[in-house]
Amino acid sequence: MANVSDVIFCLRATNIEGQGACATTILTALTPEYIPGLFTFSVIITLLDIDSSSGHQLMVDFVSPADENVVHVESPLPAMNEESNLPQKYKGINIAMDWNNVNLKVSGEYTIKITVDGDLLKEKSIYVKGKNE
């Protein structure tokens, strides 16, 4: 069964052909200039042990301390023709997402929820605090 091995918050994520996802400035907390305010950041998710012979549905939600859905992403994951001699549980995909102008209304612990094919695979929290507070 698919699992999420890593969730990385960073200032910028890029996908490099043949190399995978790259993170610039990994973040342990989000510190926008102002709360409330807009903040741009990136998220990298590593999915492992996912059946590469068929497509899947990915859903990612970023939820505020008030349980408000701040970011919602739904996307099909296409079948991957991956040729590798790795055991199945170590095969996977890195997904890099840039989230621009995310409306962060309050400081506190925000939670990212990652669902594949209707199964919640992982929740991870990150603290948000404005520099103006």
Secondary structure by P-SEA (a helix, b strand, c coil): cccccccccccbbbbcccccccccccccccccccccbbbbbbbbbbbccccccbbbbbbbbbbcccccccbbbbbbbccccccccccccccbbbbbbbbcccccccccbbbbbbbccccccbbbbbbbbbccc
